[in-house]
């Protein structure tokens, strides 16, 4: 999930869903509520830790931080030096993951409704032009954090892409680079608010409308794959050399064959 947050166009929620920890993650996040505050107030630390599935969240967060620290430079290198091959692999990975459990589509009215909803969401993402806001208020920055955190909760939607649309992507990167605590605190506050509220909403839908929710996730993952390719045109990637195209095609085919084999063995 940490690696996914480094790659534009991929969300950590997608990876959590593929690896089978998504539902557990949503349940753990939704446990951050008023009852948890009461337990902490009464100094019932162990009960509080068990309530939020603390071991799971701690190990998950530790893995994300370690992967970002150790692999971000490798990912960036691959994206810059071998963009076509790398993005072909990612696209094939996401496409194949949408056809295995739990996302394997079950044709029904719920499925078609979910696809329609995902098309509407993706259409908004594609049609809204990215912008760069010159003057950003604290409230707007809070709102940016609130929306961007959907990358951790909603599979298919990239947080970095949301920030690009809102025009705060550069500001957040500069704030991280320059360690501007004031701006980061506002952004993180919005992100925490968005994380807790969206996790509760998704938990409710998981319990009441699971088939519809998974259909929406299926559509978001499929229709958001082009976001991986948004930064460079095919002409700029190829640069008159057919070798990257061949490598990308081979990697894509191998990924599809590997997923098909593993799915049949499972």
ZAPA-92301 format. One line per 8 residues: number of its first residue (from 1); their letters; for each residue x, y, z of N, C-alpha, C. Coordinates in Angstrom, 3 decimals, always signed. Example, Ala and Ser with C-alpha at 12.3 -4.5 7.8 and 13.67 -1.06 7.14 Angstrom:
2
1 = AS = +13.190,-5.690,+7.800,+12.300,-4.500,+7.800,+13.200,-3.300,+7.800 | +12.850,-2.250,+7.080,+13.670,-1.060,+7.140,+12.900,+0.030,+7.870
! end
This chain:
266
1 = XXXXXXXX = +0.823,-1.198,+0.000,+0.000,+0.000,+0.000,+0.860,+1.251,+0.000 | +1.995,+1.188,+0.674,+2.902,+2.335,+0.678,+3.460,+2.620,-0.702 | +3.829,+1.559,-1.423,+4.322,+1.719,-2.794,+3.243,+2.320,-3.676 | +1.997,+1.898,-3.477,+0.893,+2.401,-4.289,+0.712,+3.901,-4.118 | +0.959,+4.408,-2.919,+0.799,+5.835,-2.688,+1.862,+6.653,-3.410 | +2.967,+6.028,-3.781,+4.025,+6.730,-4.509,+3.693,+6.818,-5.994 | +2.893,+5.883,-6.497,+2.621,+5.780,-7.928,+1.368,+6.566,-8.286 | +1.469,+7.563,-9.155,+0.284,+8.313,-9.573,-0.712,+7.407,-10.279
9 = XXXXXXXX = -1.982,+7.512,-9.886,-3.023,+6.744,-10.540,-3.422,+5.474,-9.805 | -2.699,+5.103,-8.756,-3.030,+3.894,-7.987,-3.290,+4.283,-6.539 | -4.316,+3.704,-5.956,-4.637,+4.010,-4.566,-4.248,+2.855,-3.656 | -3.948,+3.203,-2.412,-3.637,+2.170,-1.437,-4.823,+1.266,-1.181 | -6.042,+1.820,-1.315,-7.240,+1.021,-1.127,-7.346,-0.104,-2.132 | -6.891,+0.142,-3.356,-6.908,-0.901,-4.382,-6.034,-2.076,-3.968 | -4.837,-1.769,-3.497,-3.906,-2.831,-3.076,-4.453,-3.578,-1.869 | -5.056,-2.844,-0.925,-5.644,-3.503,+0.249,-6.748,-4.458,-0.156
17 = XXXXXXXX = -7.539,-4.072,-1.159,-8.622,-4.928,-1.634,-8.072,-6.168,-2.319 | -7.018,-5.987,-3.151,-6.407,-7.106,-3.864,-5.811,-8.120,-2.870 | -5.185,-7.611,-1.819,-4.492,-8.477,-0.867,-5.410,-9.032,+0.217 | -6.686,-8.626,+0.214,-7.652,-9.211,+1.135,-7.689,-8.620,+2.534 | -7.132,-7.417,+2.727,-7.146,-6.807,+4.062,-8.049,-5.577,+4.115 | -8.770,-5.317,+3.040,-9.537,-4.077,+2.938,-10.657,-4.003,+3.976 | -11.457,-5.046,+4.065,-12.591,-5.019,+4.984,-12.119,-4.898,+6.436 | -11.036,-5.591,+6.761,-10.496,-5.497,+8.122,-9.983,-4.092,+8.409
25 = XXXXXXXX = -9.379,-3.458,+7.394,-8.874,-2.091,+7.545,-10.019,-1.115,+7.803 | -11.107,-1.245,+7.043,-12.257,-0.361,+7.211,-12.865,-0.517,+8.601 | -12.991,-1.758,+9.058,-13.564,-2.005,+10.386,-12.678,-1.403,+11.479 | -11.363,-1.529,+11.316,-10.439,-0.999,+12.322,-10.513,+0.524,+12.379 | -10.531,+1.183,+11.223,-10.579,+2.644,+11.182,-11.895,+3.164,+11.754 | -12.990,+2.463,+11.462,-14.300,+2.915,+11.938,-14.460,+2.786,+13.446 | -13.521,+2.096,+14.102,-13.578,+1.948,+15.562,-13.038,+3.172,+16.300 | -12.501,+4.139,+15.568,-12.051,+5.385,+16.194,-13.286,+6.264,+16.413
33 = XXXXXXXX = -13.907,+6.127,+17.570,-15.155,+6.836,+17.842,-15.178,+7.340,+19.281 | -16.355,+7.794,+19.696,-16.511,+8.355,+21.038,-16.251,+7.312,+22.113 | -16.668,+6.073,+21.860,-16.441,+5.008,+22.841,-14.956,+4.761,+23.073 | -14.161,+4.921,+22.009,-12.712,+4.773,+22.164,-12.159,+5.863,+23.075 | -12.667,+7.083,+22.927,-12.231,+8.187,+23.790,-12.560,+7.906,+25.248 | -13.728,+7.305,+25.499,-14.112,+6.959,+26.872,-13.173,+5.914,+27.458 | -12.804,+4.942,+26.631,-11.864,+3.914,+27.102,-10.503,+4.528,+27.428 | -10.052,+5.434,+26.572,-8.771,+6.097,+26.818,-8.838,+6.996,+28.054
41 = XXXXXXXX = -9.993,+7.631,+28.231,-10.174,+8.488,+29.403,-10.078,+7.669,+30.686 | -10.607,+6.454,+30.646,-10.548,+5.565,+31.823,-9.237,+4.791,+31.892 | -8.308,+5.126,+30.990,-6.972,+4.518,+30.946,-7.020,+3.007,+30.688 | -8.000,+2.597,+29.929,-8.096,+1.188,+29.532,-7.366,+1.012,+28.194 | -6.050,+1.090,+28.287,-5.216,+1.115,+27.096,-5.315,-0.192,+26.313 | -5.270,-1.321,+27.017,-5.299,-2.612,+26.341,-6.627,-2.825,+25.604 | -7.733,-2.465,+26.256,-9.041,-2.595,+25.610,-9.135,-1.674,+24.385 | -8.568,-0.487,+24.517,-8.572,+0.457,+23.403,-7.782,-0.094,+22.224
49 = XXXXXXXX = -6.644,-0.674,+22.522,-5.782,-1.257,+21.486,-6.479,-2.416,+20.776 | -7.158,-3.254,+21.558,-7.888,-4.380,+20.980,-9.081,-3.897,+20.154 | -9.736,-2.834,+20.609,-10.917,-2.308,+19.916,-10.579,-1.850,+18.510 | -9.425,-1.199,+18.344,-9.047,-0.666,+17.019,-8.186,-1.649,+16.226 | -8.054,-2.890,+16.728,-7.204,-3.890,+16.060,-5.797,-3.308,+15.906 | -5.252,-2.881,+17.037,-4.004,-2.127,+17.051,-2.824,-2.831,+16.410 | -2.675,-4.135,+16.664,-1.554,-4.876,+16.071,-1.602,-4.823,+14.549 | -2.790,-5.020,+14.012,-2.971,-4.985,+12.556,-2.626,-3.605,+11.992
57 = XXXXXXXX = -3.180,-2.542,+12.597,-2.938,-1.194,+12.091,-1.471,-0.801,+12.222 | -0.843,-1.202,+13.344,+0.557,-0.847,+13.558,+1.465,-1.505,+12.521 | +1.264,-2.811,+12.302,+2.096,-3.535,+11.328,+1.851,-3.001,+9.913 | +0.589,-2.711,+9.596,+0.250,-2.171,+8.277,+0.916,-0.821,+8.052 | +0.806,+0.064,+9.043,+1.411,+1.393,+8.927,+2.926,+1.301,+8.846 | +3.513,+0.415,+9.645,+4.964,+0.230,+9.621,+5.414,-0.245,+8.241 | +4.676,-1.199,+7.661,+5.016,-1.691,+6.322,+4.915,-0.600,+5.272 | +3.880,+0.241,+5.387,+3.725,+1.342,+4.433,+4.890,+2.322,+4.520
65 = XXXXXXXX = +5.250,+2.686,+5.745,+6.343,+3.643,+5.930,+7.671,+3.077,+5.439 | +7.928,+1.792,+5.750,+9.172,+1.160,+5.303,+9.234,+1.071,+3.782 | +8.106,+0.757,+3.153,+8.094,+0.630,+1.691,+8.281,+1.984,+1.020 | +7.656,+3.011,+1.580,+7.827,+4.356,+1.016,+9.282,+4.788,+1.121 | +9.886,+4.518,+2.280,+11.270,+4.936,+2.507,+12.248,+4.136,+1.646 | +12.032,+2.829,+1.530,+13.024,+1.973,+0.869,+12.793,+1.801,-0.626 | +11.541,+1.904,-1.075,+11.244,+1.583,-2.467,+10.821,+2.773,-3.321 | +10.581,+3.934,-2.703,+10.099,+5.069,-3.480,+11.090,+5.479,-4.560
73 = XXXXXXXX = +12.400,+5.435,-4.248,+13.409,+5.819,-5.243,+13.437,+4.819,-6.400 | +13.241,+3.517,-6.091,+13.210,+2.496,-7.146,+11.999,+2.698,-8.048 | +10.846,+2.963,-7.435,+9.618,+3.178,-8.202,+9.760,+4.394,-9.107 | +10.292,+5.475,-8.559,+10.473,+6.693,-9.350,+11.459,+6.457,-10.494 | +12.497,+5.671,-10.227,+13.470,+5.346,-11.286,+12.800,+4.582,-12.421 | +12.000,+3.572,-12.072,+11.312,+2.786,-13.094,+10.328,+3.638,-13.884 | +9.645,+4.546,-13.205,+8.675,+5.400,-13.878,+9.338,+6.371,-14.835 | +10.579,+6.777,-14.524,+11.281,+7.741,-15.364,+12.071,+7.070,-16.483
81 = XXXXXXXX = +12.705,+5.932,-16.185,+13.597,+5.291,-17.150,+12.853,+4.262,-18.007 | +11.931,+3.513,-17.397,+11.184,+2.488,-18.134,+9.674,+2.695,-17.944 | +9.168,+3.846,-18.329,+7.759,+4.151,-18.033,+6.761,+3.233,-18.717 | +7.002,+2.879,-19.971,+6.034,+2.060,-20.697,+5.943,+0.655,-20.116 | +7.096,+0.035,-19.880,+7.112,-1.319,-19.321,+6.493,-1.332,-17.927 | +6.843,-0.351,-17.111,+6.354,-0.305,-15.740,+4.851,-0.056,-15.698 | +4.381,+0.890,-16.510,+2.959,+1.214,-16.507,+2.138,+0.104,-17.154 | +2.715,-0.608,-18.094,+2.025,-1.764,-18.676,+1.813,-2.840,-17.616
89 = XXXXXXXX = +2.839,-3.059,-16.810,+2.732,-4.033,-15.721,+1.652,-3.613,-14.728 | +1.646,-2.329,-14.345,+0.667,-1.842,-13.380,-0.755,-1.940,-13.931 | -0.920,-1.550,-15.192,-2.246,-1.589,-15.817,-2.773,-3.017,-15.869 | -1.913,-3.955,-16.259,-2.321,-5.359,-16.322,-2.641,-5.893,-14.931 | -1.848,-5.484,-13.952,-2.063,-5.909,-12.567,-3.438,-5.472,-12.075 | -3.774,-4.208,-12.298,-5.057,-3.683,-11.847,-6.217,-4.321,-12.607 | -6.048,-4.471,-13.917,-7.119,-5.042,-14.734,-7.431,-6.472,-14.297 | -6.385,-7.267,-14.092,-6.590,-8.669,-13.698,-7.167,-8.772,-12.293
97 = XXXXXXXX = -6.745,-7.872,-11.401,-7.222,-7.932,-10.016,-8.722,-7.693,-9.928 | -9.284,-7.012,-10.926,-10.717,-6.728,-10.906,-11.553,-7.964,-11.223 | -10.902,-9.038,-11.677,-11.647,-10.230,-12.073,-11.378,-11.427,-11.167 | -10.790,-11.166,-9.991,-10.622,-12.226,-8.999,-11.404,-11.833,-7.744 | -11.581,-12.798,-6.850,-12.307,-12.508,-5.613,-11.547,-11.452,-4.806 | -12.267,-10.506,-4.138,-13.733,-10.437,-4.039,-14.396,-9.589,-5.125 | -13.622,-9.086,-6.090,-14.169,-8.148,-7.060,-14.772,-8.814,-8.290 | -14.565,-10.123,-8.472,-15.084,-10.781,-9.664,-16.565,-10.442,-9.824
105 = XXXXXXXX = -16.921,-9.833,-10.969,-18.303,-9.335,-11.130,-19.343,-10.439,-11.131 | -20.461,-10.170,-10.446,-21.627,-11.044,-10.457,-22.740,-10.275,-11.155 | -23.098,-10.730,-12.350,-24.040,-9.993,-13.171,-25.413,-9.936,-12.503 | -25.846,-8.719,-12.206,-27.139,-8.488,-11.571,-27.483,-7.015,-11.734 | -28.647,-6.627,-11.227,-29.038,-5.215,-11.268,-28.072,-4.366,-10.453 | -27.614,-4.915,-9.331,-26.660,-4.195,-8.485,-25.352,-3.934,-9.235 | -24.932,-4.900,-10.036,-23.688,-4.745,-10.787,-23.797,-3.598,-11.793 | -24.876,-3.568,-12.556,-25.039,-2.517,-13.561,-25.208,-1.141,-12.919
113 = XXXXXXXX = -25.890,-1.101,-11.771,-26.019,+0.163,-11.054,-24.661,+0.637,-10.556 | -23.860,-0.287,-10.031,-22.525,+0.059,-9.566,-21.633,+0.551,-10.689 | -21.722,-0.090,-11.856,-20.935,+0.340,-13.014,-21.335,+1.751,-13.433 | -22.635,+2.021,-13.427,-23.121,+3.354,-13.799,-22.589,+4.415,-12.840 | -22.627,+4.118,-11.544,-22.115,+5.066,-10.546,-20.622,+5.303,-10.734 | -19.867,+4.236,-10.985,-18.417,+4.372,-11.179,-18.098,+5.163,-12.449 | -18.906,+4.992,-13.496,-18.707,+5.760,-14.729,-18.926,+7.249,-14.468 | -19.959,+7.567,-13.697,-20.236,+8.973,-13.377,-19.093,+9.580,-12.574
121 = XXXXXXXX = -18.572,+8.831,-11.603,-17.458,+9.331,-10.784,-16.218,+9.549,-11.633 | -15.869,+8.560,-12.467,-14.675,+8.663,-13.303,-14.824,+9.768,-14.355 | -16.046,+9.955,-14.856,-16.275,+11.024,-15.835,-15.981,+12.385,-15.217 | -16.392,+12.568,-13.968,-16.098,+13.825,-13.277,-14.596,+14.024,-13.118 | -13.875,+12.930,-12.777,-12.423,+13.025,-12.602,-11.726,+13.395,-13.902 | -12.213,+12.840,-15.024,-11.577,+13.091,-16.310,-11.931,+14.471,-16.872 | -13.165,+14.920,-16.606,-13.643,+16.159,-17.221,-13.190,+17.404,-16.463 | -13.005,+17.263,-15.136,-12.559,+18.427,-14.355,-11.083,+18.675,-14.634
129 = XXXXXXXX = -10.730,+19.839,-15.170,-9.325,+20.106,-15.491,-8.494,+20.340,-14.234 | -7.274,+19.833,-14.257,-6.359,+20.098,-13.135,-5.994,+21.568,-13.118 | -5.843,+22.116,-11.942,-5.536,+23.540,-11.838,-4.530,+23.765,-10.718 | -3.956,+24.950,-10.716,-3.023,+25.335,-9.656,-3.543,+26.617,-9.023 | -3.976,+26.526,-7.776,-4.555,+27.665,-7.077,-3.442,+28.525,-6.504 | -3.501,+29.835,-6.795,-2.428,+30.733,-6.344,-2.517,+30.999,-4.848 | -3.716,+31.316,-4.361,-3.897,+31.592,-2.939,-4.806,+30.532,-2.339 | -4.273,+29.761,-1.410,-5.018,+28.657,-0.811,-5.305,+28.982,+0.646
137 = XXXXXXXX = -6.589,+29.015,+0.981,-6.988,+29.303,+2.352,-6.851,+28.049,+3.218 | -6.881,+28.237,+4.508,-6.779,+27.108,+5.432,-7.964,+26.161,+5.266 | -9.154,+26.735,+5.028,-10.349,+25.914,+4.847,-10.242,+25.060,+3.584 | -9.698,+25.646,+2.513,-9.529,+24.899,+1.260,-8.498,+23.785,+1.424 | -7.444,+24.060,+2.187,-6.421,+23.053,+2.447,-6.992,+21.916,+3.286 | -7.840,+22.263,+4.244,-8.522,+21.257,+5.064,-9.411,+20.378,+4.182 | -10.118,+21.010,+3.262,-10.991,+20.304,+2.330,-10.187,+19.387,+1.416 | -8.998,+19.834,+1.001,-8.120,+19.015,+0.152,-7.705,+17.742,+0.873
145 = XXXXXXXX = -7.336,+17.873,+2.133,-6.967,+16.697,+2.910,-8.133,+15.753,+3.092 | -9.331,+16.327,+3.273,-10.545,+15.527,+3.453,-10.816,+14.666,+2.220 | -10.678,+15.247,+1.017,-10.957,+14.522,-0.214,-9.824,+13.578,-0.610 | -8.584,+14.018,-0.420,-7.441,+13.224,-0.879,-7.308,+11.903,-0.149 | -7.759,+11.856,+1.089,-7.615,+10.621,+1.868,-8.514,+9.506,+1.341 | -9.419,+9.826,+0.424,-10.241,+8.771,-0.186,-9.375,+7.739,-0.900 | -8.143,+8.108,-1.245,-7.229,+7.154,-1.889,-6.943,+5.963,-0.986 | -6.981,+6.187,+0.314,-6.712,+5.104,+1.256,-7.953,+4.243,+1.483
153 = XXXXXXXX = -9.122,+4.820,+1.245,-10.374,+4.158,+1.577,-11.116,+3.651,+0.346 | -11.095,+4.411,-0.741,-11.857,+4.041,-1.944,-10.911,+3.488,-3.004 | -11.010,+2.195,-3.335,-10.154,+1.617,-4.378,-10.387,+2.283,-5.723 | -9.293,+2.481,-6.463,-9.395,+3.017,-7.810,-9.075,+4.487,-7.928 | -9.273,+5.255,-6.859,-9.066,+6.700,-6.927,-7.737,+7.066,-6.284 | -6.912,+7.801,-7.008,-5.589,+8.194,-6.528,-5.662,+9.521,-5.783 | -5.091,+9.551,-4.585,-5.073,+10.778,-3.797,-4.280,+11.877,-4.453 | -3.153,+11.527,-5.090,-2.344,+12.540,-5.767,-3.107,+13.169,-6.926
161 = XXXXXXXX = -3.937,+12.365,-7.609,-4.729,+12.900,-8.708,-5.786,+13.871,-8.187 | -6.396,+13.559,-7.034,-7.374,+14.464,-6.426,-6.719,+15.795,-6.082 | -5.505,+15.737,-5.546,-4.790,+16.966,-5.195,-4.447,+17.778,-6.442 | -4.128,+17.100,-7.540,-3.866,+17.801,-8.806,-5.118,+18.534,-9.279 | -6.269,+17.886,-9.174,-7.521,+18.513,-9.581,-7.834,+19.733,-8.722 | -7.545,+19.635,-7.441,-7.845,+20.730,-6.522,-6.807,+21.844,-6.577 | -5.657,+21.562,-7.201,-4.607,+22.578,-7.313,-3.727,+22.713,-6.098 | -3.699,+21.709,-5.230,-2.892,+21.786,-4.012,-1.745,+20.774,-3.998
169 = XXXXXXXX = -1.544,+20.062,-5.107,-0.521,+19.019,-5.162,+0.871,+19.594,-4.905 | +1.220,+20.656,-5.623,+2.553,+21.264,-5.475,+2.752,+21.820,-4.076 | +1.704,+22.436,-3.532,+1.814,+23.027,-2.199,+2.109,+21.957,-1.153 | +1.425,+20.821,-1.235,+1.630,+19.757,-0.254,+3.038,+19.177,-0.384 | +3.499,+18.976,-1.628,+4.855,+18.463,-1.822,+5.898,+19.425,-1.247 | +5.708,+20.711,-1.481,+6.636,+21.710,-0.943,+6.582,+21.747,+0.580 | +5.378,+21.597,+1.141,+5.232,+21.607,+2.593,+5.941,+20.417,+3.218 | +5.867,+19.254,+2.557,+6.575,+18.065,+3.043,+8.072,+18.257,+2.925
177 = XXXXXXXX = +8.514,+18.813,+1.774,+9.943,+19.025,+1.546,+10.524,+20.015,+2.543 | +9.808,+21.131,+2.780,+10.295,+22.199,+3.661,+9.865,+22.011,+5.108 | +9.113,+20.924,+5.367,+8.643,+20.602,+6.712,+7.890,+21.780,+7.339 | +6.899,+22.288,+6.615,+6.065,+23.388,+7.095,+4.940,+22.803,+7.951 | +5.157,+22.802,+9.255,+4.258,+22.113,+10.174,+2.849,+22.692,+10.168 | +2.732,+24.007,+10.012,+1.419,+24.639,+10.024,+0.524,+24.118,+8.915 | +1.042,+24.130,+7.684,+0.270,+23.652,+6.538,-0.011,+22.153,+6.642 | +1.012,+21.408,+7.051,+0.843,+19.951,+7.158,-0.182,+19.579,+8.220
185 = XXXXXXXX = -0.216,+20.325,+9.316,-1.165,+20.036,+10.394,-2.601,+20.243,+9.915 | -2.827,+21.321,+9.156,-4.171,+21.577,+8.616,-4.570,+20.470,+7.645 | -3.648,+20.108,+6.771,-3.923,+19.062,+5.775,-4.195,+17.720,+6.451 | -3.384,+17.369,+7.440,-3.545,+16.098,+8.143,-4.852,+16.067,+8.921 | -5.233,+17.219,+9.502,-6.507,+17.292,+10.219,-7.672,+16.979,+9.283 | -7.647,+17.577,+8.092,-8.682,+17.287,+7.095,-8.656,+15.826,+6.671 | -7.449,+15.271,+6.533,-7.320,+13.878,+6.129,-7.892,+12.937,+7.181 | -7.646,+13.231,+8.451,-8.177,+12.394,+9.530,-9.704,+12.457,+9.552
193 = XXXXXXXX = -10.245,+13.658,+9.378,-11.703,+13.816,+9.337,-12.299,+13.013,+8.179 | -11.663,+13.096,+7.014,-12.153,+12.365,+5.845,-12.025,+10.869,+6.015 | -10.922,+10.433,+6.631,-10.678,+9.005,+6.819,-11.724,+8.383,+7.737 | -12.007,+9.044,+8.846,-12.955,+8.489,+9.811,-14.376,+8.482,+9.272 | -14.769,+9.563,+8.595,-16.142,+9.638,+8.080,-16.360,+8.693,+6.904 | -15.404,+8.634,+5.980,-15.569,+7.764,+4.813,-15.496,+6.288,+5.206 | -14.665,+5.964,+6.203,-14.581,+4.573,+6.661,-15.909,+4.111,+7.250 | -16.579,+4.989,+7.990,-17.880,+4.633,+8.551,-18.925,+4.434,+7.460
201 = XXXXXXXX = -18.887,+5.306,+6.461,-19.850,+5.190,+5.357,-19.652,+3.885,+4.597 | -18.393,+3.535,+4.334,-18.105,+2.315,+3.582,-18.425,+1.080,+4.418 | -18.168,+1.131,+5.715,-18.520,+0.003,+6.580,-20.026,-0.243,+6.552 | -20.803,+0.844,+6.573,-22.261,+0.715,+6.521,-22.693,+0.078,+5.197 | -22.108,+0.539,+4.088,-22.454,-0.018,+2.782,-22.007,-1.466,+2.655 | -20.857,-1.789,+3.270,-20.388,-3.182,+3.253,-21.400,-4.108,+3.920 | -22.011,-3.614,+4.994,-22.954,-4.428,+5.745,-24.323,-4.484,+5.067 | -24.721,-3.406,+4.410,-26.071,-3.306,+3.842,-26.112,-3.562,+2.333
209 = XXXXXXXX = -25.121,-3.086,+1.599,-25.134,-3.143,+0.129,-23.775,-3.606,-0.398 | -23.324,-4.757,+0.056,-21.973,-5.216,-0.286,-21.794,-5.430,-1.791 | -22.765,-6.070,-2.440,-22.650,-6.335,-3.881,-22.580,-5.040,-4.681 | -23.396,-4.061,-4.301,-23.371,-2.765,-4.984,-22.031,-2.071,-4.786 | -21.531,-2.102,-3.557,-20.263,-1.438,-3.246,-19.108,-2.066,-4.019 | -19.052,-3.394,-4.063,-17.986,-4.073,-4.792,-18.095,-3.822,-6.299 | -19.313,-3.664,-6.802,-19.495,-3.339,-8.215,-18.951,-1.943,-8.525 | -19.169,-1.004,-7.599,-18.616,+0.349,-7.769,-17.099,+0.296,-7.757
217 = XXXXXXXX = -16.528,-0.478,-6.831,-15.074,-0.619,-6.757,-14.523,-1.233,-8.040 | -15.218,-2.255,-8.552,-14.814,-2.896,-9.804,-14.735,-1.855,-10.928 | -15.780,-1.048,-11.062,-15.795,-0.034,-12.108,-14.728,+1.022,-11.914 | -14.510,+1.452,-10.668,-13.504,+2.487,-10.404,-12.102,+2.008,-10.782 | -11.793,+0.766,-10.439,-10.467,+0.234,-10.759,-10.269,+0.139,-12.273 | -11.290,-0.367,-12.993,-11.184,-0.512,-14.442,-11.095,+0.847,-15.136 | -11.989,+1.755,-14.782,-12.082,+3.030,-15.497,-11.016,+4.040,-15.079 | -10.349,+3.795,-13.945,-9.291,+4.716,-13.507,-7.905,+4.262,-13.958
225 = XXXXXXXX = -7.805,+3.117,-14.636,-6.510,+2.661,-15.148,-5.850,+3.708,-16.055 | -6.602,+4.406,-16.922,-5.968,+5.438,-17.764,-5.277,+6.543,-16.981 | -5.626,+6.722,-15.691,-4.966,+7.755,-14.896,-3.475,+7.469,-14.748 | -3.098,+6.194,-14.831,-1.681,+5.839,-14.728,-0.892,+6.437,-15.890 | -1.558,+6.604,-17.038,-0.886,+7.053,-18.250,-1.054,+8.545,-18.503 | -1.635,+9.262,-17.551,-2.010,+10.640,-17.820,-0.817,+11.583,-18.004 | +0.317,+11.311,-17.375,+1.409,+12.273,-17.369,+2.170,+12.333,-18.688 | +2.164,+11.246,-19.466,+2.936,+11.205,-20.703,+2.085,+10.656,-21.836
233 = XXXXXXXX = +2.235,+11.227,-23.005,+1.559,+10.682,-24.171,+2.346,+9.479,-24.686 | +1.692,+8.646,-25.476,+2.357,+7.463,-26.012,+3.536,+7.855,-26.906 | +3.392,+8.978,-27.608,+4.476,+9.440,-28.500,+5.721,+9.787,-27.699 | +5.518,+10.481,-26.571,+6.658,+10.870,-25.741,+7.317,+9.663,-25.086 | +6.516,+8.649,-24.775,+7.075,+7.462,-24.127,+7.920,+6.657,-25.104 | +7.393,+6.471,-26.296,+8.091,+5.624,-27.268,+9.345,+6.284,-27.808 | +9.250,+7.590,-28.138,+10.384,+8.349,-28.667,+11.036,+7.636,-29.843 | +10.181,+7.066,-30.701,+10.699,+6.452,-31.918,+11.355,+5.104,-31.718
241 = XXXXXXXX = +11.244,+4.540,-30.534,+11.879,+3.247,-30.257,+10.792,+2.210,-29.983 | +10.758,+1.134,-30.740,+9.716,+0.123,-30.588,+10.033,-0.881,-29.485 | +11.272,-0.879,-28.982,+11.657,-1.859,-27.964,+10.851,-1.702,-26.671 | +10.662,-0.462,-26.145,+9.843,-0.338,-24.928,+8.426,-0.857,-25.115 | +7.866,-0.657,-26.311,+6.522,-1.149,-26.581,+6.473,-2.675,-26.475 | +7.490,-3.345,-27.008,+7.549,-4.808,-26.966,+7.693,-5.298,-25.535 | +8.582,-4.649,-24.766,+8.790,-5.040,-23.371,+7.502,-4.849,-22.565 | +6.840,-3.719,-22.775,+5.591,-3.450,-22.075,+4.521,-4.468,-22.419
249 = XXXXXXXX = +4.443,-4.837,-23.686,+3.452,-5.819,-24.130,+3.728,-7.180,-23.499 | +5.001,-7.582,-23.466,+5.372,-8.872,-22.879,+5.052,-8.901,-21.385 | +5.383,-7.811,-20.670,+5.095,-7.743,-19.239,+3.596,-7.805,-18.976 | +2.835,-7.111,-19.809,+1.386,-7.135,-19.655,+0.823,-8.522,-19.840 | +1.276,-9.238,-20.869,+0.802,-10.597,-21.134,+1.200,-11.537,-20.001 | +2.443,-11.433,-19.524,+2.899,-12.285,-18.425,+2.087,-12.049,-17.157 | +1.739,-10.794,-16.910,+0.928,-10.481,-15.731,-0.443,-11.119,-15.828 | -1.065,-11.019,-17.008,-2.384,-11.616,-17.222,-2.323,-13.134,-17.043
257 = XXXXXXXX = -1.306,-13.780,-17.636,-1.164,-15.230,-17.532,-0.916,-15.664,-16.088 | -0.111,-14.882,-15.350,+0.183,-15.219,-13.953,-1.078,-15.140,-13.103 | -1.863,-14.087,-13.297,-3.098,-13.945,-12.535,-4.074,-15.069,-12.862 | -4.168,-15.416,-14.132,-5.077,-16.494,-14.548,-4.666,-17.817,-13.896 | -3.376,-18.103,-13.879,-2.862,-19.333,-13.274,-3.139,-19.369,-11.758 | -2.823,-18.261,-11.086,-3.013,-18.217,-9.628,-4.478,-18.284,-9.251 | -5.339,-17.668,-10.067,-6.765,-17.700,-9.772,-7.332,-19.101,-9.912 | -6.852,-19.846,-10.909,-7.325,-21.224,-11.096,-6.819,-22.150,-9.999
265 = XX = -5.622,-21.864,-9.464,-5.063,-22.706,-8.405,-5.706,-22.432,-7.056 | -6.291,-21.241,-6.901,-6.860,-20.868,-5.609,-8.242,-21.505,-5.397
! end
